[in-house]
Amino acid sequence: DTVAKRRSAWLSDLPPFQEVRSVLELGCGAGRNLFVLQQRLPGLALYGVDINPEGIAHARHYVKGEFTVGNLYDLESALGDRFVDLIFTMGVLIHLHPDTLPGLIQGMQRRARKYLVFVEQVSPRNEVVKGPARWRPTRRITGNYIQWSPNLPGILDRLGFRYHLSDL
């Protein structure tokens, strides 16, 4: 039992996941969330995209679904002709430049027939909001990643999305 597993279980219990037949995770990594969805909601058609080929190989081994190595900065190429009921991210958008998110979200909207679900760290000022106070620049580099903590609610407002924001 880990925080990550509990988070995946929480995700699978969200109402939109109960109402759909196909799910795509952008930034699926090794497939932990999709694995939990497979266990809890076995009728779902599962799809995943990640930039890391090793993660995709792991996901293919453990999850019955379709997986693509792809770059979210080029969503159309990564998704091909794929349309699904629900597209979600978990801890992924923080690694993409905030200026690219409106176009990415609009691309996701075109491909999702019913729902978009974002489980993301957000900040109204695009600052890092986790970790010690000294980690509060407008971005920070963690290993190979830049972490932005985008103002996702502001982006969704500008795009005219209706959404529900909750604390996790």
TIVO-2410 file (N, C-alpha, C; in nm, 3 decimals):
# residues 168
REC num residu      c1      c2      c3 atome chaine
REC   1      D   0.085  -0.118   0.000     N      A
REC   1      D   0.000   0.000   0.000    CA      A
REC   1      D   0.089   0.124   0.000     C      A
REC   2      T   0.079   0.202  -0.103     N      A
REC   2      T   0.158   0.325  -0.113    CA      A
REC   2      T   0.065   0.441  -0.146     C      A
REC   3      V   0.117   0.561  -0.131     N      A
REC   3      V   0.040   0.680  -0.167    CA      A
REC   3      V   0.001   0.674  -0.314     C      A
REC   4      A   0.093   0.631  -0.399     N      A
REC   4      A   0.065   0.623  -0.542    CA      A
REC   4      A  -0.049   0.526  -0.572     C      A
REC   5      K  -0.048   0.410  -0.506     N      A
REC   5      K  -0.155   0.312  -0.527    CA      A
REC   5      K  -0.289   0.366  -0.477     C      A
REC   6      R  -0.287   0.434  -0.363     N      A
REC   6      R  -0.411   0.492  -0.311    CA      A
REC   6      R  -0.463   0.600  -0.405     C      A
REC   7      R  -0.373   0.678  -0.463     N      A
REC   7      R  -0.413   0.781  -0.558    CA      A
REC   7      R  -0.475   0.718  -0.683     C      A
REC   8      S  -0.417   0.610  -0.732     N      A
REC   8      S  -0.473   0.540  -0.848    CA      A
REC   8      S  -0.610   0.483  -0.817     C      A
REC   9      A  -0.627   0.427  -0.697     N      A
REC   9      A  -0.756   0.374  -0.656    CA      A
REC   9      A  -0.859   0.486  -0.644     C      A
REC  10      W  -0.820   0.599  -0.585     N      A
REC  10      W  -0.909   0.715  -0.575    CA      A
REC  10      W  -0.954   0.757  -0.715     C      A
REC  11      L  -0.859   0.764  -0.808     N      A
REC  11      L  -0.890   0.803  -0.946    CA      A
REC  11      L  -0.995   0.711  -1.006     C      A
REC  12      S  -0.978   0.581  -0.989     N      A
REC  12      S  -1.070   0.484  -1.050    CA      A
REC  12      S  -1.211   0.495  -0.992     C      A
REC  13      D  -1.225   0.553  -0.873     N      A
REC  13      D  -1.355   0.569  -0.810    CA      A
REC  13      D  -1.427   0.697  -0.851     C      A
REC  14      L  -1.360   0.784  -0.926     N      A
REC  14      L  -1.426   0.908  -0.968    CA      A
REC  14      L  -1.544   0.876  -1.060     C      A
REC  15      P  -1.655   0.948  -1.045     N      A
REC  15      P  -1.775   0.918  -1.124    CA      A
REC  15      P  -1.754   0.912  -1.276     C      A
REC  16      P  -1.676   1.000  -1.338     N      A
REC  16      P  -1.664   0.989  -1.484    CA      A
REC  16      P  -1.612   0.853  -1.531     C      A
REC  17      F  -1.525   0.790  -1.454     N      A
REC  17      F  -1.469   0.660  -1.493    CA      A
REC  17      F  -1.576   0.550  -1.491     C      A
REC  18      Q  -1.679   0.571  -1.410     N      A
REC  18      Q  -1.788   0.472  -1.402    CA      A
REC  18      Q  -1.882   0.483  -1.521     C      A
REC  19      E  -1.874   0.592  -1.596     N      A
REC  19      E  -1.972   0.621  -1.701    CA      A
REC  19      E  -1.917   0.601  -1.842     C      A
REC  20      V  -1.794   0.552  -1.856     N      A
REC  20      V  -1.732   0.546  -1.988    CA      A
REC  20      V  -1.691   0.403  -2.023     C      A
REC  21      R  -1.656   0.385  -2.150     N      A
REC  21      R  -1.612   0.254  -2.197    CA      A
REC  21      R  -1.467   0.254  -2.242     C      A
REC  22      S  -1.410   0.373  -2.268     N      A
REC  22      S  -1.272   0.381  -2.315    CA      A
REC  22      S  -1.201   0.497  -2.247     C      A
REC  23      V  -1.074   0.473  -2.210     N      A
REC  23      V  -0.996   0.569  -2.132    CA      A
REC  23      V  -0.855   0.578  -2.191     C      A
REC  24      L  -0.805   0.700  -2.200     N      A
REC  24      L  -0.668   0.724  -2.246    CA      A
REC  24      L  -0.595   0.806  -2.141     C      A
REC  25      E  -0.479   0.757  -2.097     N      A
REC  25      E  -0.395   0.835  -2.006    CA      A
REC  25      E  -0.279   0.892  -2.084     C      A
REC  26      L  -0.264   1.024  -2.078     N      A
REC  26      L  -0.150   1.092  -2.137    CA      A
REC  26      L  -0.043   1.103  -2.029     C      A
REC  27      G   0.077   1.056  -2.060     N      A
REC  27      G   0.184   1.050  -1.961    CA      A
REC  27      G   0.163   0.931  -1.869     C      A
REC  28      C   0.134   0.816  -1.926     N      A
REC  28      C   0.098   0.697  -1.846    CA      A
REC  28      C   0.216   0.632  -1.777     C      A
REC  29      G   0.339   0.668  -1.814     N      A
REC  29      G   0.455   0.607  -1.751    CA      A
REC  29      G   0.451   0.456  -1.765     C      A
REC  30      A   0.471   0.386  -1.655     N      A
REC  30      A   0.473   0.239  -1.654    CA      A
REC  30      A   0.334   0.179  -1.645     C      A
REC  31      G   0.229   0.262  -1.643     N      A
REC  31      G   0.093   0.211  -1.648    CA      A
REC  31      G   0.024   0.185  -1.516     C      A
REC  32      R   0.076   0.240  -1.405     N      A
REC  32      R   0.015   0.213  -1.274    CA      A
REC  32      R  -0.133   0.248  -1.270     C      A
REC  33      N  -0.170   0.368  -1.315     N      A
REC  33      N  -0.311   0.407  -1.310    CA      A
REC  33      N  -0.398   0.316  -1.397     C      A
REC  34      L  -0.349   0.284  -1.515     N      A
REC  34      L  -0.425   0.198  -1.606    CA      A
REC  34      L  -0.436   0.056  -1.551     C      A
REC  35      F  -0.331   0.009  -1.481     N      A
REC  35      F  -0.336  -0.123  -1.419    CA      A
REC  35      F  -0.447  -0.128  -1.314     C      A
REC  36      V  -0.458  -0.023  -1.232     N      A
REC  36      V  -0.562  -0.019  -1.129    CA      A
REC  36      V  -0.700  -0.009  -1.196     C      A
REC  37      L  -0.711   0.071  -1.300     N      A
REC  37      L  -0.839   0.079  -1.372    CA      A
REC  37      L  -0.877  -0.058  -1.429     C      A
REC  38      Q  -0.781  -0.129  -1.482     N      A
REC  38      Q  -0.804  -0.263  -1.537    CA      A
REC  38      Q  -0.857  -0.357  -1.429     C      A
REC  39      Q  -0.803  -0.349  -1.309     N      A
REC  39      Q  -0.846  -0.435  -1.200    CA      A
REC  39      Q  -0.985  -0.399  -1.150     C      A
REC  40      R  -1.011  -0.270  -1.137     N      A
REC  40      R  -1.135  -0.224  -1.076    CA      A
REC  40      R  -1.250  -0.211  -1.174     C      A
REC  41      L  -1.219  -0.181  -1.301     N      A
REC  41      L  -1.321  -0.163  -1.404    CA      A
REC  41      L  -1.282  -0.244  -1.527     C      A
REC  42      P  -1.293  -0.376  -1.520     N      A
REC  42      P  -1.237  -0.463  -1.624    CA      A
REC  42      P  -1.298  -0.445  -1.762     C      A
REC  43      G  -1.410  -0.381  -1.776     N      A
REC  43      G  -1.470  -0.363  -1.908    CA      A
REC  43      G  -1.415  -0.246  -1.988     C      A
REC  44      L  -1.328  -0.167  -1.929     N      A
REC  44      L  -1.276  -0.049  -1.999    CA      A
REC  44      L  -1.174  -0.086  -2.106     C      A
REC  45      A  -1.183  -0.017  -2.219     N      A
REC  45      A  -1.076  -0.023  -2.319    CA      A
REC  45      A  -0.973   0.079  -2.275     C      A
REC  46      L  -0.848   0.038  -2.260     N      A
REC  46      L  -0.743   0.123  -2.202    CA      A
REC  46      L  -0.637   0.157  -2.306     C      A
REC  47      Y  -0.595   0.284  -2.302     N      A
REC  47      Y  -0.492   0.335  -2.393    CA      A
REC  47      Y  -0.397   0.423  -2.313     C      A
REC  48      G  -0.271   0.425  -2.353     N      A
REC  48      G  -0.173   0.508  -2.285    CA      A
REC  48      G  -0.072   0.563  -2.382     C      A
REC  49      V  -0.025   0.683  -2.351     N      A
REC  49      V   0.083   0.748  -2.428    CA      A
REC  49      V   0.186   0.798  -2.328     C      A
REC  50      D   0.313   0.773  -2.358     N      A
REC  50      D   0.421   0.827  -2.276    CA      A
REC  50      D   0.544   0.845  -2.364     C      A
REC  51      I   0.629   0.938  -2.326     N      A
REC  51      I   0.750   0.966  -2.402    CA      A
REC  51      I   0.860   0.863  -2.374     C      A
REC  52      N   0.846   0.789  -2.265     N      A
REC  52      N   0.950   0.696  -2.220    CA      A
REC  52      N   0.923   0.556  -2.274     C      A
REC  53      P   1.006   0.506  -2.368     N      A
REC  53      P   0.982   0.372  -2.423    CA      A
REC  53      P   0.992   0.260  -2.320     C      A
REC  54      E   1.077   0.276  -2.217     N      A
REC  54      E   1.087   0.172  -2.114    CA      A
REC  54      E   0.957   0.166  -2.033     C      A
REC  55      G   0.900   0.281  -2.002     N      A
REC  55      G   0.773   0.283  -1.931    CA      A
REC  55      G   0.663   0.216  -2.011     C      A
REC  56      I   0.658   0.248  -2.141     N      A
REC  56      I   0.557   0.188  -2.228    CA      A
REC  56      I   0.576   0.036  -2.236     C      A
REC  57      A   0.700  -0.011  -2.243     N      A
REC  57      A   0.726  -0.155  -2.246    CA      A
REC  57      A   0.673  -0.221  -2.119     C      A
REC  58      H   0.695  -0.158  -2.004     N      A
REC  58      H   0.645  -0.211  -1.877    CA      A
REC  58      H   0.492  -0.215  -1.878     C      A
REC  59      A   0.430  -0.106  -1.921     N      A
REC  59      A   0.284  -0.100  -1.925    CA      A
REC  59      A   0.227  -0.210  -2.015     C      A
REC  60      R   0.288  -0.231  -2.130     N      A
REC  60      R   0.241  -0.335  -2.222    CA      A
REC  60      R   0.247  -0.474  -2.158     C      A
REC  61      H   0.343  -0.493  -2.071     N      A
REC  61      H   0.359  -0.624  -2.005    CA      A
REC  61      H   0.249  -0.650  -1.903     C      A
REC  62      Y   0.200  -0.546  -1.835     N      A
REC  62      Y   0.107  -0.564  -1.724    CA      A
REC  62      Y  -0.036  -0.522  -1.751     C      A
REC  63      V  -0.059  -0.444  -1.854     N      A
REC  63      V  -0.192  -0.390  -1.879    CA      A
REC  63      V  -0.241  -0.435  -2.016     C      A
REC  64      K  -0.363  -0.483  -2.022     N      A
REC  64      K  -0.425  -0.518  -2.150    CA      A
REC  64      K  -0.480  -0.390  -2.211     C      A
REC  65      G  -0.405  -0.334  -2.301     N      A
REC  65      G  -0.445  -0.209  -2.364    CA      A
REC  65      G  -0.354  -0.179  -2.481     C      A
REC  66      E  -0.370  -0.062  -2.537     N      A
REC  66      E  -0.286  -0.017  -2.648    CA      A
REC  66      E  -0.201   0.099  -2.599     C      A
REC  67      F  -0.071   0.092  -2.627     N      A
REC  67      F   0.022   0.192  -2.577    CA      A
REC  67      F   0.107   0.247  -2.691     C      A
REC  68      T   0.137   0.376  -2.680     N      A
REC  68      T   0.213   0.445  -2.783    CA      A
REC  68      T   0.324   0.526  -2.717     C      A
REC  69      V   0.444   0.515  -2.772     N      A
REC  69      V   0.551   0.607  -2.733    CA      A
REC  69      V   0.525   0.735  -2.812     C      A
REC  70      G   0.503   0.844  -2.740     N      A
REC  70      G   0.470   0.969  -2.807    CA      A
REC  70      G   0.501   1.089  -2.722     C      A
REC  71      N   0.509   1.204  -2.787     N      A
REC  71      N   0.543   1.331  -2.725    CA      A
REC  71      N   0.417   1.416  -2.718     C      A
REC  72      L   0.382   1.463  -2.600     N      A
REC  72      L   0.261   1.543  -2.585    CA      A
REC  72      L   0.270   1.679  -2.650     C      A
REC  73      Y   0.391   1.724  -2.682     N      A
REC  73      Y   0.405   1.848  -2.758    CA      A
REC  73      Y   0.359   1.828  -2.903     C      A
REC  74      D   0.341   1.703  -2.944     N      A
REC  74      D   0.289   1.670  -3.076    CA      A
REC  74      D   0.177   1.569  -3.058     C      A
REC  75      L   0.069   1.614  -2.997     N      A
REC  75      L  -0.041   1.526  -2.958    CA      A
REC  75      L  -0.104   1.457  -3.078     C      A
REC  76      E  -0.122   1.528  -3.186     N      A
REC  76      E  -0.187   1.467  -3.303    CA      A
REC  76      E  -0.110   1.345  -3.353     C      A
REC  77      S   0.022   1.355  -3.360     N      A
REC  77      S   0.102   1.240  -3.402    CA      A
REC  77      S   0.095   1.128  -3.300     C      A
REC  78      A   0.096   1.163  -3.171     N      A
REC  78      A   0.094   1.062  -3.066    CA      A
REC  78      A  -0.038   0.984  -3.065     C      A
REC  79      L  -0.149   1.051  -3.098     N      A
REC  79      L  -0.279   0.985  -3.089    CA      A
REC  79      L  -0.325   0.922  -3.220     C      A
REC  80      G  -0.266   0.961  -3.332     N      A
REC  80      G  -0.311   0.907  -3.459    CA      A
REC  80      G  -0.458   0.938  -3.479     C      A
REC  81      D  -0.539   0.836  -3.508     N      A
REC  81      D  -0.682   0.858  -3.528    CA      A
REC  81      D  -0.766   0.818  -3.406     C      A
REC  82      R  -0.703   0.810  -3.288     N      A
REC  82      R  -0.768   0.763  -3.167    CA      A
REC  82      R  -0.867   0.866  -3.108     C      A
REC  83      F  -0.987   0.819  -3.077     N      A
REC  83      F  -1.088   0.893  -3.002    CA      A
REC  83      F  -1.132   0.802  -2.888     C      A
REC  84      V  -1.153   0.859  -2.770     N      A
REC  84      V  -1.195   0.781  -2.654    CA      A
REC  84      V  -1.301   0.859  -2.577     C      A
REC  85      D  -1.364   0.792  -2.481     N      A
REC  85      D  -1.465   0.860  -2.400    CA      A
REC  85      D  -1.403   0.957  -2.300     C      A
REC  86      L  -1.289   0.919  -2.241     N      A
REC  86      L  -1.229   0.999  -2.134    CA      A
REC  86      L  -1.078   1.003  -2.153     C      A
REC  87      I  -1.021   1.122  -2.142     N      A
REC  87      I  -0.875   1.139  -2.143    CA      A
REC  87      I  -0.837   1.198  -2.009     C      A
REC  88      F  -0.729   1.145  -1.948     N      A
REC  88      F  -0.686   1.199  -1.820    CA      A
REC  88      F  -0.535   1.211  -1.812     C      A
REC  89      T  -0.493   1.297  -1.719     N      A
REC  89      T  -0.353   1.312  -1.683    CA      A
REC  89      T  -0.343   1.307  -1.531     C      A
REC  90      M  -0.228   1.263  -1.483     N      A
REC  90      M  -0.200   1.267  -1.339    CA      A
REC  90      M  -0.054   1.304  -1.320     C      A
REC  91      G  -0.031   1.427  -1.274     N      A
REC  91      G   0.105   1.472  -1.249    CA      A
REC  91      G   0.189   1.483  -1.374     C      A
REC  92      V   0.127   1.520  -1.484     N      A
REC  92      V   0.198   1.528  -1.613    CA      A
REC  92      V   0.209   1.672  -1.661     C      A
REC  93      L   0.103   1.748  -1.648     N      A
REC  93      L   0.103   1.883  -1.704    CA      A
REC  93      L   0.205   1.975  -1.637     C      A
REC  94      I   0.247   1.941  -1.516     N      A
REC  94      I   0.349   2.021  -1.448    CA      A
REC  94      I   0.483   2.016  -1.521     C      A
REC  95      H   0.501   1.918  -1.609     N      A
REC  95      H   0.627   1.904  -1.681    CA      A
REC  95      H   0.624   1.966  -1.820     C      A
REC  96      L   0.512   2.028  -1.856     N      A
REC  96      L   0.498   2.092  -1.986    CA      A
REC  96      L   0.491   2.242  -1.967     C      A
REC  97      H   0.549   2.317  -2.058     N      A
REC  97      H   0.549   2.462  -2.047    CA      A
REC  97      H   0.405   2.513  -2.046     C      A
REC  98      P   0.369   2.601  -1.951     N      A
REC  98      P   0.231   2.651  -1.942    CA      A
REC  98      P   0.179   2.711  -2.073     C      A
REC  99      D   0.265   2.772  -2.153     N      A
REC  99      D   0.219   2.832  -2.279    CA      A
REC  99      D   0.169   2.728  -2.378     C      A
REC 100      T   0.211   2.601  -2.362     N      A
REC 100      T   0.168   2.496  -2.454    CA      A
REC 100      T   0.038   2.430  -2.410     C      A
REC 101      L  -0.005   2.453  -2.287     N      A
REC 101      L  -0.120   2.380  -2.234    CA      A
REC 101      L  -0.253   2.415  -2.302     C      A
REC 102      P  -0.282   2.541  -2.336     N      A
REC 102      P  -0.410   2.565  -2.403    CA      A
REC 102      P  -0.427   2.482  -2.530     C      A
REC 103      G  -0.326   2.477  -2.615     N      A
REC 103      G  -0.335   2.398  -2.738    CA      A
REC 103      G  -0.348   2.250  -2.708     C      A
REC 104      L  -0.273   2.200  -2.609     N      A
REC 104      L  -0.281   2.059  -2.571    CA      A
REC 104      L  -0.421   2.025  -2.520     C      A
REC 105      I  -0.475   2.109  -2.434     N      A
REC 105      I  -0.608   2.084  -2.377    CA      A
REC 105      I  -0.714   2.087  -2.487     C      A
REC 106      Q  -0.702   2.179  -2.580     N      A
REC 106      Q  -0.797   2.183  -2.692    CA      A
REC 106      Q  -0.785   2.057  -2.777     C      A
REC 107      G  -0.663   2.008  -2.797     N      A
REC 107      G  -0.644   1.883  -2.870    CA      A
REC 107      G  -0.706   1.766  -2.795     C      A
REC 108      M  -0.692   1.766  -2.663     N      A
REC 108      M  -0.754   1.661  -2.582    CA      A
REC 108      M  -0.906   1.668  -2.593     C      A
REC 109      Q  -0.958   1.789  -2.592     N      A
REC 109      Q  -1.103   1.808  -2.602    CA      A
REC 109      Q  -1.157   1.752  -2.734     C      A
REC 110      R  -1.081   1.770  -2.842     N      A
REC 110      R  -1.125   1.718  -2.972    CA      A
REC 110      R  -1.128   1.565  -2.973     C      A
REC 111      R  -1.044   1.501  -2.891     N      A
REC 111      R  -1.032   1.355  -2.893    CA      A
REC 111      R  -1.115   1.284  -2.787     C      A
REC 112      A  -1.163   1.356  -2.687     N      A
REC 112      A  -1.242   1.296  -2.579    CA      A
REC 112      A  -1.390   1.318  -2.606     C      A
REC 113      R  -1.463   1.208  -2.617     N      A
REC 113      R  -1.606   1.219  -2.647    CA      A
REC 113      R  -1.687   1.269  -2.528     C      A
REC 114      K  -1.641   1.244  -2.404     N      A
REC 114      K  -1.721   1.280  -2.287    CA      A
REC 114      K  -1.646   1.364  -2.184     C      A
REC 115      Y  -1.528   1.320  -2.140     N      A
REC 115      Y  -1.464   1.383  -2.024    CA      A
REC 115      Y  -1.315   1.404  -2.044     C      A
REC 116      L  -1.266   1.510  -1.977     N      A
REC 116      L  -1.125   1.530  -1.951    CA      A
REC 116      L  -1.111   1.533  -1.799     C      A
REC 117      V  -1.014   1.461  -1.746     N      A
REC 117      V  -0.988   1.459  -1.602    CA      A
REC 117      V  -0.841   1.493  -1.583     C      A
REC 118      F  -0.816   1.600  -1.505     N      A
REC 118      F  -0.679   1.642  -1.475    CA      A
REC 118      F  -0.656   1.627  -1.326     C      A
REC 119      V  -0.561   1.544  -1.289     N      A
REC 119      V  -0.519   1.533  -1.149    CA      A
REC 119      V  -0.379   1.593  -1.147     C      A
REC 120      E  -0.375   1.722  -1.118     N      A
REC 120      E  -0.253   1.800  -1.135    CA      A
REC 120      E  -0.233   1.897  -1.019     C      A
REC 121      Q  -0.110   1.926  -0.994     N      A
REC 121      Q  -0.072   2.031  -0.900    CA      A
REC 121      Q  -0.088   2.163  -0.974     C      A
REC 122      V  -0.157   2.258  -0.915     N      A
REC 122      V  -0.181   2.385  -0.983    CA      A
REC 122      V  -0.144   2.503  -0.893     C      A
REC 123      S  -0.116   2.614  -0.957     N      A
REC 123      S  -0.084   2.737  -0.886    CA      A
REC 123      S  -0.134   2.855  -0.969     C      A
REC 124      P  -0.204   2.950  -0.906     N      A
REC 124      P  -0.251   3.065  -0.982    CA      A
REC 124      P  -0.137   3.152  -1.036     C      A
REC 125      R  -0.016   3.133  -0.984     N      A
REC 125      R   0.098   3.214  -1.028    CA      A
REC 125      R   0.204   3.132  -1.102     C      A
REC 126      N   0.169   3.013  -1.148     N      A
REC 126      N   0.264   2.925  -1.216    CA      A
REC 126      N   0.390   2.901  -1.133     C      A
REC 127      E   0.374   2.888  -1.002     N      A
REC 127      E   0.491   2.860  -0.919    CA      A
REC 127      E   0.481   2.720  -0.862     C      A
REC 128      V   0.595   2.665  -0.829     N      A
REC 128      V   0.598   2.532  -0.769    CA      A
REC 128      V   0.530   2.540  -0.633     C      A
REC 129      V   0.434   2.451  -0.609     N      A
REC 129      V   0.360   2.457  -0.484    CA      A
REC 129      V   0.385   2.338  -0.393     C      A
REC 130      K   0.473   2.247  -0.430     N      A
REC 130      K   0.505   2.139  -0.338    CA      A
REC 130      K   0.651   2.151  -0.297     C      A
REC 131      G   0.685   2.093  -0.188     N      A
REC 131      G   0.822   2.099  -0.140    CA      A
REC 131      G   0.845   2.219  -0.050     C      A
REC 132      P   0.967   2.235  -0.002     N      A
REC 132      P   0.999   2.345   0.090    CA      A
REC 132      P   0.980   2.483   0.024     C      A
REC 133      A   0.965   2.585   0.105     N      A
REC 133      A   0.942   2.720   0.056    CA      A
REC 133      A   1.053   2.766  -0.039     C      A
REC 134      R   1.176   2.720  -0.018     N      A
REC 134      R   1.285   2.764  -0.105    CA      A
REC 134      R   1.270   2.713  -0.249     C      A
REC 135      W   1.175   2.619  -0.271     N      A
REC 135      W   1.151   2.566  -0.405    CA      A
REC 135      W   1.039   2.641  -0.474     C      A
REC 136      R   1.023   2.767  -0.452     N      A
REC 136      R   0.908   2.838  -0.507    CA      A
REC 136      R   0.943   2.936  -0.618     C      A
REC 137      P   1.028   2.897  -0.710     N      A
REC 137      P   1.048   2.983  -0.827    CA      A
REC 137      P   0.934   2.961  -0.926     C      A
REC 138      T   0.936   3.030  -1.040     N      A
REC 138      T   0.832   3.007  -1.139    CA      A
REC 138      T   0.850   2.872  -1.206     C      A
REC 139      R   0.965   2.812  -1.193     N      A
REC 139      R   0.987   2.676  -1.238    CA      A
REC 139      R   1.104   2.620  -1.160     C      A
REC 140      R   1.119   2.490  -1.162     N      A
REC 140      R   1.236   2.431  -1.100    CA      A
REC 140      R   1.275   2.309  -1.179     C      A
REC 141      I   1.401   2.278  -1.176     N      A
REC 141      I   1.450   2.162  -1.249    CA      A
REC 141      I   1.471   2.050  -1.148     C      A
REC 142      T   1.407   1.934  -1.174     N      A
REC 142      T   1.419   1.819  -1.086    CA      A
REC 142      T   1.469   1.703  -1.172     C      A
REC 143      G   1.594   1.672  -1.159     N      A
REC 143      G   1.650   1.567  -1.244    CA      A
REC 143      G   1.644   1.610  -1.389     C      A
REC 144      N   1.575   1.533  -1.470     N      A
REC 144      N   1.560   1.565  -1.612    CA      A
REC 144      N   1.435   1.647  -1.641     C      A
REC 145      Y   1.361   1.686  -1.539     N      A
REC 145      Y   1.232   1.751  -1.560    CA      A
REC 145      Y   1.235   1.897  -1.517     C      A
REC 146      I   1.158   1.976  -1.587     N      A
REC 146      I   1.126   2.111  -1.541    CA      A
REC 146      I   0.984   2.103  -1.486     C      A
REC 147      Q   0.964   2.157  -1.368     N      A
REC 147      Q   0.832   2.151  -1.306    CA      A
REC 147      Q   0.773   2.291  -1.298     C      A
REC 148      W   0.654   2.308  -1.355     N      A
REC 148      W   0.596   2.441  -1.367    CA      A
REC 148      W   0.482   2.470  -1.271     C      A
REC 149      S   0.399   2.375  -1.234     N      A
REC 149      S   0.278   2.398  -1.154    CA      A
REC 149      S   0.193   2.506  -1.220     C      A
REC 150      P   0.133   2.477  -1.333     N      A
REC 150      P   0.061   2.578  -1.411    CA      A
REC 150      P  -0.067   2.625  -1.345     C      A
REC 151      N  -0.114   2.740  -1.389     N      A
REC 151      N  -0.243   2.792  -1.346    CA      A
REC 151      N  -0.350   2.725  -1.432     C      A
REC 152      L  -0.372   2.598  -1.409     N      A
REC 152      L  -0.466   2.522  -1.488    CA      A
REC 152      L  -0.608   2.578  -1.480     C      A
REC 153      P  -0.658   2.617  -1.362     N      A
REC 153      P  -0.792   2.676  -1.359    CA      A
REC 153      P  -0.801   2.802  -1.447     C      A
REC 154      G  -0.698   2.885  -1.446     N      A
REC 154      G  -0.698   3.005  -1.531    CA      A
REC 154      G  -0.701   2.970  -1.678     C      A
REC 155      I  -0.625   2.867  -1.716     N      A
REC 155      I  -0.623   2.822  -1.856    CA      A
REC 155      I  -0.761   2.771  -1.895     C      A
REC 156      L  -0.821   2.688  -1.810     N      A
REC 156      L  -0.954   2.635  -1.839    CA      A
REC 156      L  -1.058   2.746  -1.848     C      A
REC 157      D  -1.047   2.845  -1.760     N      A
REC 157      D  -1.139   2.961  -1.767    CA      A
REC 157      D  -1.126   3.032  -1.901     C      A
REC 158      R  -1.002   3.059  -1.944     N      A
REC 158      R  -0.979   3.129  -2.071    CA      A
REC 158      R  -1.031   3.049  -2.191     C      A
REC 159      L  -1.028   2.917  -2.180     N      A
REC 159      L  -1.077   2.832  -2.289    CA      A
REC 159      L  -1.229   2.811  -2.283     C      A
REC 160      G  -1.293   2.861  -2.177     N      A
REC 160      G  -1.438   2.848  -2.164    CA      A
REC 160      G  -1.485   2.713  -2.114     C      A
REC 161      F  -1.399   2.639  -2.045     N      A
REC 161      F  -1.436   2.508  -1.991    CA      A
REC 161      F  -1.513   2.524  -1.862     C      A
REC 162      R  -1.612   2.438  -1.843     N      A
REC 162      R  -1.673   2.422  -1.712    CA      A
REC 162      R  -1.597   2.311  -1.643     C      A
REC 163      Y  -1.567   2.328  -1.516     N      A
REC 163      Y  -1.489   2.226  -1.446    CA      A
REC 163      Y  -1.519   2.231  -1.297     C      A
REC 164      H  -1.480   2.124  -1.233     N      A
REC 164      H  -1.490   2.114  -1.087    CA      A
REC 164      H  -1.348   2.102  -1.033     C      A
REC 165      L  -1.311   2.189  -0.943     N      A
REC 165      L  -1.179   2.189  -0.882    CA      A
REC 165      L  -1.191   2.136  -0.740     C      A
REC 166      S  -1.112   2.038  -0.705     N      A
REC 166      S  -1.116   1.986  -0.569    CA      A
REC 166      S  -0.976   1.965  -0.517     C      A
REC 167      D  -0.962   1.969  -0.386     N      A
REC 167      D  -0.836   1.942  -0.321    CA      A
REC 167      D  -0.817   1.792  -0.309     C      A
REC 168      L  -0.694   1.749  -0.323     N      A
REC 168      L  -0.665   1.606  -0.307    CA      A
REC 168      L  -0.565   1.592  -0.195     C      A
***
